């Protein structure tokens, strides 16, 4: 499970935005279970997005389909990155930079 910080100003409507971005990026209606949103898409047997406490983080848990073709894997990764960009407000480069700074601080 990975935890991603949410950009300041985007925390208020995180739960609604997560559901909307899952539908927009993957084209699949998310299933709500408790406070988590779950979908199945391409090379992902399961993607579960859980808004963190106070809307300051997004926890994402995935389970991959190892038998998927390369084309499906590439498309799935592209859609996943697009989802994270929209849901967190940070680009991939910004998320990597933040993760490195957190790791160095520990």
Beta strands, then each sheet from edge to edge (+ up, - down):
strand 1: 2-5
strand 2: 31-33
strand 3: 36-41
strand 4: 44-51
strand 5: 57-64
sheet 1: 1+ 5- 4+ 3- 2+
end
